[in-house]
């Protein structure tokens, strides 16, 4: 059966790799493609895939694109455009691959339409996990994790009873600073932080990987995706990035998903779930890799991971504050306006200042997100 | 729902561990228990579990047991007794855990009754794989592998489409002689060969593990259990015996089952499949083990593995000859009447001497088994 896939964030790393998976798949066509500012790449994609429509969320880029494009399909603007793409009757599967909080609203709208959503936007579950999962149940939507770790868990859990999960273990590459002495963390430069040892990803998530905040976010996501308690979720540093995550069952047995660190594998599984397609992606040869290692994470060197566990334990709006504060702090670090260890300091500042709300509504979360950003922007500006 | 489990070979290692799993499981009762000669242990088991009946296959031991036992249930004798136990309407699940060729007939009889058979007897599939799998299909029986490796594959395949298997990888501990130089193999003593580094098993299978013939047998079993071609089956030496086997799927993703080297885990999964029970078996802590290693096997040091692949490729009655010859050779080695490297020499002798039959019937296989044994016994006796 022909399936139409719309991609929110098609010019990003996950978006591009999704298109490369679709290239190799019979029976999949492209519905909508969206970009924020990269209209050159969007132009190429639009002419190659001839989608039903494209969306641009930056107004000047939207205007420029509309003026100059050779693409003849529909051109939409902004969050409304994203929601149009996400909820269109033409969209069978939505690849939600926007970076940051901007992904939450269109993803939720697609869920409310009962869509199958391949979720690559982390912030959706980190900021609004409870609301999202309730909407998934109410509207019988399907939420399929694209992240290699949660996708690995999904693969380990196919055919299993979710109530037989004892614990899950998310693996972390450890990032570029796994072996760096704690005293040297304050000297970490942007250039060093952007060199991830294993995965090719966007710059924001690469920084989050280096602080292990990315792993902390995945802990929070795992809680929502698989209905777990915080003490059922473990993290192990696994420098080879071959075992993408593990499940321990009630009988003491564990299952792991393994593969080359290639996002096309989890992307293709998200699109084919619970079946699998045939691809000639590079194969894993364990006899060549020979050694797989596993270490407990160092919570002192990577306080972002500890803070994520703390926020998950605390619940309410904590993880939404965490996400907003981290997004601002990382943006400032990427602009080289603050140092590496200022990231965790900024997050802790925001968590201390923002009021706790036990059961936030979506409106609360949007407000918390805005307030946290403005609080932290102001705080960081004052310090400059 | 109450389920009754009968155990062929209850006084052996798998049999005892099956009883220990049943001890921890609500809703499982014992149907029949069987022994060859260990009537003391059978007496204890009979008085503890109060089965419907017991079977003893050695005639003098049967007579002695009948005379002296305090057990009040039914006491049966021989292969007919085993078939009675296997096929009884009271038996919901048959644990087929006899050692050697003697397990084939009662296992096949249970399959013909459409039973659920937890298969721990390797020889059943090695000698008569085609006949057994045809019977499983014809009689809608269920054949569930107990062996940690095939059980691992079963766990990896639950919920998956079997046609999406690309390859499977059986892991091997490498046995006690993994690091021994090839020149020293002729000096291996029985005592050294019986010291398996990881698994507590019966003596015959411990020797088979040390020669990697056990792994060769598992390759053959895997072919039948999962409908594979020989070139879809790989072996990797994994000294930690933590990853029990792996499946590579058509999309390049791999799944592995991991756990402590404790046979109670695969036994319990075989009894609960496709569900899982809750047990407090020892948990695997990867952060304590830290390192998992994988190496290609050395076919020169372990020619039994190569011979098994060759027999699988050749098909017909080759694997039945292989099994019979190995059983005789290992028995002679266990009695310290031949040396360690005489095992492979004996096997090769039998394979060269016995005639090839492309599509053996069960009668053919029984005859091949008898003939191979007598040929090899005679050959070895002459050499003494």
Interface residues (C-beta under 8 A of the other chain):
Chain A: X155 X156 X158 X159 X160 X161 X164 X169 X236 X243 X246 X248 X249 X250 X251 X252 X253 X254 X255 X256 X257 X258 X259 X260 X262 X265 X268 X269 X272 X274 X275 X276 X277 X278 X279 X280 X281 X282 X283 X284 X286 X287 X289 X290 X291 X292 X293 X294 X295 X296
Chain B: X155 X156 X158 X159 X160 X161 X164 X169 X236 X243 X246 X248 X249 X250 X251 X252 X253 X254 X255 X256 X257 X258 X259 X260 X262 X265 X268 X269 X272 X274 X275 X276 X277 X278 X279 X280 X281 X282 X283 X284 X286 X287 X289 X290 X291 X292 X293 X294 X295 X296
